[in-house]
């Protein structure tokens, strides 16, 4: 499962055993979205970002995480393309 969260604040990388945290979890959580597994390898997902008027013009800091058999791995290298 791939999870992407969007927060109103970012942070300098904070190392953890799961990877580096790049968002500020004390800032406002703006959205959470997830995708189901794609069979391994490089994941290509199309995720719906919630249609919220509050997100228009907002700077959003995102972080992706992969959850596999209970283990969580934070991603610090992924492409996020937003569109309508």
Phi and psi in degrees as GROMACS dihedral restraints (atoms count N, CA, C in turn):
[ dihedral_restraints ]
;  ai    aj    ak    al  type     phi  dphi    fc
    3     4     5     6     1  -109.4    20    10
    4     5     6     7     1   130.2    20    10
    6     7     8     9     1  -118.9    20    10
    7     8     9    10     1   134.2    20    10
    9    10    11    12     1  -122.2    20    10
   10    11    12    13     1   129.1    20    10
   12    13    14    15     1  -115.7    20    10
   13    14    15    16     1   147.7    20    10
   15    16    17    18     1  -121.6    20    10
   16    17    18    19     1   125.3    20    10
   18    19    20    21     1  -119.8    20    10
   19    20    21    22     1   162.9    20    10
   21    22    23    24     1   -81.6    20    10
   22    23    24    25     1    -7.6    20    10
   24    25    26    27     1  -138.1    20    10
   25    26    27    28     1   147.3    20    10
   27    28    29    30     1  -107.6    20    10
   28    29    30    31     1   174.8    20    10
   30    31    32    33     1  -146.0    20    10
   31    32    33    34     1   163.6    20    10
   33    34    35    36     1   -64.0    20    10
   34    35    36    37     1   152.1    20    10
   36    37    38    39     1   -55.6    20    10
   37    38    39    40     1   129.6    20    10
   39    40    41    42     1  -111.8    20    10
   40    41    42    43     1   109.7    20    10
   42    43    44    45     1   -68.4    20    10
   43    44    45    46     1   138.5    20    10
   45    46    47    48     1  -140.8    20    10
   46    47    48    49     1   167.0    20    10
   48    49    50    51     1   -61.6    20    10
   49    50    51    52     1   -20.6    20    10
   51    52    53    54     1   -89.5    20    10
   52    53    54    55     1   -10.0    20    10
   54    55    56    57     1   130.3    20    10
   55    56    57    58     1  -173.2    20    10
   57    58    59    60     1   -90.0    20    10
   58    59    60    61     1   132.4    20    10
   60    61    62    63     1   -83.5    20    10
   61    62    63    64     1   125.9    20    10
   63    64    65    66     1  -113.4    20    10
   64    65    66    67     1    -3.3    20    10
   66    67    68    69     1  -111.0    20    10
   67    68    69    70     1   162.7    20    10
   69    70    71    72     1   -98.0    20    10
   70    71    72    73     1   100.2    20    10
   72    73    74    75     1   -67.6    20    10
   73    74    75    76     1    -7.0    20    10
   75    76    77    78     1   -89.4    20    10
   76    77    78    79     1    -8.9    20    10
   78    79    80    81     1   -81.9    20    10
   79    80    81    82     1  -177.6    20    10
   81    82    83    84     1   -74.0    20    10
   82    83    84    85     1   129.0    20    10
   84    85    86    87     1   -76.7    20    10
   85    86    87    88     1   119.4    20    10
   87    88    89    90     1   -95.5    20    10
   88    89    90    91     1   -36.1    20    10
   90    91    92    93     1  -164.3    20    10
   91    92    93    94     1   160.3    20    10
   93    94    95    96     1  -136.6    20    10
   94    95    96    97     1   135.9    20    10
   96    97    98    99     1  -143.5    20    10
   97    98    99   100     1   155.2    20    10
   99   100   101   102     1  -143.3    20    10
  100   101   102   103     1   160.9    20    10
  102   103   104   105     1  -132.5    20    10
  103   104   105   106     1   151.2    20    10
  105   106   107   108     1   -80.3    20    10
  106   107   108   109     1   162.2    20    10
  108   109   110   111     1   -57.9    20    10
  109   110   111   112     1   153.6    20    10
  111   112   113   114     1  -117.4    20    10
  112   113   114   115     1    16.3    20    10
  114   115   116   117     1    95.1    20    10
  115   116   117   118     1    11.9    20    10
  117   118   119   120     1    96.8    20    10
  118   119   120   121     1   177.0    20    10
  120   121   122   123     1    74.8    20    10
  121   122   123   124     1  -158.0    20    10
  123   124   125   126     1   -74.2    20    10
  124   125   126   127     1   127.3    20    10
  126   127   128   129     1   -87.1    20    10
  127   128   129   130     1   132.1    20    10
  129   130   131   132     1  -121.8    20    10
  130   131   132   133     1   112.5    20    10
  132   133   134   135     1  -124.9    20    10
  133   134   135   136     1   150.7    20    10
  135   136   137   138     1  -115.7    20    10
  136   137   138   139     1   113.4    20    10
  138   139   140   141     1  -115.9    20    10
  139   140   141   142     1   138.1    20    10
  141   142   143   144     1   -83.6    20    10
  142   143   144   145     1   121.3    20    10
  144   145   146   147     1   -83.4    20    10
  145   146   147   148     1   132.8    20    10
  147   148   149   150     1   -55.1    20    10
  148   149   150   151     1   138.6    20    10
  150   151   152   153     1   -81.4    20    10
  151   152   153   154     1    92.9    20    10
  153   154   155   156     1  -122.8    20    10
  154   155   156   157     1   125.9    20    10
  156   157   158   159     1   -58.0    20    10
  157   158   159   160     1   -30.5    20    10
  159   160   161   162     1   -64.6    20    10
  160   161   162   163     1   -18.9    20    10
  162   163   164   165     1   -83.7    20    10
  163   164   165   166     1   -16.2    20    10
  165   166   167   168     1   -65.1    20    10
  166   167   168   169     1   123.3    20    10
  168   169   170   171     1    76.6    20    10
  169   170   171   172     1    -0.5    20    10
  171   172   173   174     1   -83.4    20    10
  172   173   174   175     1   141.4    20    10
  174   175   176   177     1   -80.4    20    10
  175   176   177   178     1   127.0    20    10
  177   178   179   180     1  -121.2    20    10
  178   179   180   181     1   130.2    20    10
  180   181   182   183     1  -103.2    20    10
  181   182   183   184     1   125.6    20    10
  183   184   185   186     1  -117.1    20    10
  184   185   186   187     1   156.9    20    10
  186   187   188   189     1  -146.1    20    10
  187   188   189   190     1   137.3    20    10
  189   190   191   192     1  -105.6    20    10
  190   191   192   193     1   151.1    20    10
  192   193   194   195     1  -140.5    20    10
  193   194   195   196     1   141.1    20    10
  195   196   197   198     1  -105.6    20    10
  196   197   198   199     1   131.0    20    10
  198   199   200   201     1  -115.3    20    10
  199   200   201   202     1   119.0    20    10
  201   202   203   204     1  -138.2    20    10
  202   203   204   205     1   119.3    20    10
  204   205   206   207     1    47.3    20    10
  205   206   207   208     1    44.9    20    10
  207   208   209   210     1    86.2    20    10
  208   209   210   211     1   -14.8    20    10
  210   211   212   213     1   -88.8    20    10
  211   212   213   214     1   143.2    20    10
  213   214   215   216     1  -116.1    20    10
  214   215   216   217     1   130.8    20    10
  216   217   218   219     1  -124.2    20    10
  217   218   219   220     1   118.6    20    10
  219   220   221   222     1   -78.2    20    10
  220   221   222   223     1   139.0    20    10
  222   223   224   225     1  -100.8    20    10
  223   224   225   226     1   134.8    20    10
  225   226   227   228     1  -121.0    20    10
  226   227   228   229     1    10.1    20    10
  228   229   230   231     1  -141.5    20    10
  229   230   231   232     1    95.6    20    10
  231   232   233   234     1  -150.6    20    10
  232   233   234   235     1   159.6    20    10
  234   235   236   237     1  -100.0    20    10
  235   236   237   238     1   131.6    20    10
  237   238   239   240     1  -120.8    20    10
  238   239   240   241     1   114.3    20    10
  240   241   242   243     1  -112.8    20    10
  241   242   243   244     1   120.0    20    10
  243   244   245   246     1  -102.3    20    10
  244   245   246   247     1   140.6    20    10
  246   247   248   249     1  -160.4    20    10
  247   248   249   250     1   174.0    20    10
